[in-house]
Amino acid sequence: MSGLFYAIIWLFFNLCSRVFLRYRTIGKEHIPRKGGVLFAANHVSYSDIPLLGCGIPRRVAYLGRANLFPNRFFNWALRSLGWIPLKTDRIDRKAFGEAISLIKSGKPVVIFPEGTRSHDGHLKKGKPGIGVIVAETQCQVIPAYISGSRQVLPMGSTRLRLHPVTIHFGEPMVFSSSPGERTREFYDYVSTTVMTRIAELGQVPYPYKLESFKSASQPSNAEDEPGNLC
């Protein structure tokens, strides 16, 4: 899909969101204007994808559940917009490889670390896939909390509702690791750290304990370490 068509769709959703949903963003200054970056957000509604995209002034690709829609034409359209089909029952090396390639080429990618929508709106335990991408790219992670999307399109509903939506973007997070440290322990550490930061942005509880990872450096503000950009 051409960049012009994507821009038209982006402007259309922005206009509708701001008029009907009183859409706003907080922390938009944390979004880098160029370079590969990974956005990580909570997930409670199908509306999360376009609503999060409205707040990112760049063309982004999304990792989303492979069996999200059964319609072939709709799947083709979503792929054209940047959807990367992801098998959520395991670490999908093909989907993650595509995301890694995009980030390494300087493109932004969105992932929902929980893997699927939350049925009750509470944060679920993050899956290790985000850690795989971070380990391979050493890129910045921008945490984001989406507020109000569950009311706009509740799970099981096909009718949109009018409700204010706010996207909270956090400061960039950077994790560094050597090849020998790229283990399940490191992947879980990245996932839990990012989900904890997402919970802080939304001022909501995250019931999973953050375990330390002694060999990996602690996440830092990317502005302090410009050499770690993708």
C-alpha positions in Angstrom: 0.0 0.0 0.0 1.3 3.4 -0.9 2.4 5.9 1.7 -0.2 8.4 0.5 -3.1 6.0 1.0 -1.8 5.0 4.4 -1.6 8.7 5.3 -5.2 9.3 4.1 -6.4 6.4 6.3 -4.4 7.7 9.3 -5.8 11.2 8.9 -9.4 9.8 8.6 -9.1 7.8 11.8 -7.5 10.7 13.6 -10.3 13.0 12.6 -13.0 10.6 13.6 -11.3 9.7 16.9 -10.8 13.3 18.0 -14.4 14.3 17.0 -16.3 11.4 18.4 -14.0 9.9 21.1 -12.4 13.0 22.5 -9.1 11.3 21.6 -5.9 12.6 23.1 -2.3 11.5 23.7 0.0 12.0 26.6 3.8 11.7 26.3 3.9 11.9 22.5 7.3 13.7 22.8 8.8 10.3 23.7 8.2 8.9 20.2 11.3 9.0 18.1 10.9 10.6 14.7 13.1 8.1 12.9 14.9 4.8 13.4 13.7 1.3 14.4 11.6 1.1 17.5 9.2 -1.3 19.2 5.9 0.0 20.7 4.4 -2.2 23.5 0.9 -1.7 24.7 -1.9 -3.3 26.7 -4.7 -5.0 24.7 -8.4 -5.1 25.6 -10.2 -4.4 22.3 -9.9 -4.8 18.5 -10.1 -1.0 18.5 -6.6 -0.8 20.1 -4.8 -1.1 16.8 -6.3 1.9 15.0 -6.5 4.0 18.2 -2.9 3.4 19.0 -1.9 4.1 15.4 -3.6 7.4 15.6 -1.1 8.5 18.2 2.0 7.5 16.3 2.9 10.0 13.5 4.8 7.3 11.6 3.8 4.3 9.5 3.9 1.3 11.8 3.6 -2.5 11.4 1.6 -4.5 13.9 2.1 -8.0 15.3 -1.4 -9.5 15.7 -3.0 -12.9 16.2 -2.8 -14.9 13.0 -6.4 -16.2 13.1 -7.8 -12.7 13.9 -10.1 -12.6 10.8 -11.2 -15.5 8.6 -11.9 -13.3 5.6 -9.1 -13.6 3.0 -9.7 -10.2 1.4 -9.8 -8.5 4.9 -6.6 -10.3 5.8 -5.0 -9.1 2.6 -6.0 -5.5 3.3 -4.6 -5.7 6.8 -1.3 -7.1 5.5 -1.2 -4.2 3.2 -1.6 -1.8 6.1 1.3 -3.5 8.0 -0.3 -6.4 9.9 2.2 -9.2 10.7 0.2 -12.5 11.4 1.4 -14.0 14.7 0.8 -17.5 16.0 0.3 -16.9 19.8 0.5 -20.5 21.0 4.3 -20.5 20.7 7.3 -18.2 19.8 6.5 -17.6 16.1 10.0 -17.3 14.6 8.7 -16.3 11.1 6.5 -13.4 12.4 9.2 -12.3 14.9 11.8 -12.5 12.1 9.7 -10.1 10.0 9.3 -7.7 12.9 13.1 -7.9 13.6 13.9 -7.1 9.9 11.6 -4.1 9.9 13.1 -2.7 13.1 16.6 -3.2 11.8 15.7 -1.4 8.6 14.6 1.6 10.7 10.8 1.0 10.9 8.5 1.1 13.9 6.7 -2.0 15.0 3.8 -2.5 17.5 3.5 -5.5 19.8 0.9 -6.4 22.4 3.0 -8.3 25.0 0.0 -10.1 26.5 -0.5 -11.9 23.3 -4.3 -11.5 23.2 -7.1 -9.3 24.5 -7.8 -9.2 28.2 -11.3 -10.4 28.9 -11.8 -8.4 32.1 -9.7 -5.3 31.2 -7.0 -6.2 33.8 -3.4 -6.6 32.6 -2.4 -10.1 31.8 1.1 -11.7 32.2 3.3 -10.6 29.3 4.7 -13.3 27.0 8.4 -13.7 26.2 8.1 -12.9 22.5 8.9 -9.2 23.1 12.2 -10.2 24.7 13.1 -12.1 21.6 12.7 -9.0 19.4 14.5 -6.8 21.9 17.4 -9.2 22.2 17.9 -9.4 18.4 17.5 -5.7 17.7 18.8 -4.0 20.9 16.1 -1.4 20.0 14.2 1.1 22.1 10.9 0.0 23.6 8.2 2.7 23.9 5.6 1.5 26.5 2.0 2.7 26.0 -1.2 2.4 27.9 -4.5 2.6 26.1 -7.4 3.9 28.1 -11.0 3.8 27.0 -10.8 1.4 24.1 -12.6 -1.4 26.0 -15.6 0.9 26.3 -15.5 1.9 22.6 -15.6 -1.7 21.4 -16.1 -4.3 24.2 -15.1 -7.9 23.6 -17.9 -9.7 21.8 -19.5 -6.6 20.5 -19.7 -5.3 16.9 -21.1 -1.9 17.7 -18.8 1.1 18.4 -19.7 3.2 21.4 -18.7 6.8 22.1 -16.3 7.0 25.0 -13.1 9.2 25.6 -9.9 7.5 24.7 -6.4 8.4 25.9 -3.0 7.0 24.9 -0.2 7.3 27.4 3.3 7.0 26.0 6.2 6.4 28.3 9.9 7.2 28.1 12.0 4.9 25.9 13.3 1.8 27.5 16.6 0.2 26.5 17.8 -3.4 27.3 21.2 -4.7 26.3 22.3 -8.3 26.2 25.1 -10.4 24.8 24.3 -13.5 22.7 25.0 -15.7 25.6 22.4 -13.9 27.7 19.5 -14.4 25.2 17.7 -17.0 27.2 14.1 -17.5 28.3 15.0 -15.9 31.6 16.1 -12.7 29.8 13.0 -12.7 27.5 10.7 -13.0 30.6 12.7 -10.2 32.3 12.1 -7.9 29.4 8.4 -8.8 29.2 7.7 -8.3 32.9 9.7 -5.0 33.0 7.8 -3.6 30.1 4.4 -4.7 31.4 5.2 -3.2 34.8 6.0 0.1 33.1 2.7 -0.1 31.1 0.9 -0.6 34.4 2.6 2.5 35.9 1.5 4.6 32.9 -2.1 3.5 33.4 -1.9 3.6 37.2 -3.3 0.1 37.3 -2.0 -2.9 39.2 0.2 -5.6 37.6 0.1 -8.7 39.8 3.3 -10.3 38.4 6.5 -9.9 40.3 9.5 -8.4 38.5 12.5 -10.7 38.9 15.9 -9.2 38.5 18.2 -10.4 35.8 21.7 -10.2 37.0 23.6 -10.4 33.7 21.5 -7.9 31.7 21.8 -4.2 32.2 18.8 -2.5 33.7 16.4 -0.6 31.4 17.4 3.0 31.0 16.2 6.2 29.5 17.2 6.0 25.8 18.1 9.7 25.8 21.0 8.9 28.1 22.4 6.2 25.8 22.0 7.4 22.1 24.4 4.7 21.0 21.8 2.0 21.7 19.3 3.2 19.1 18.3 0.7 16.4 
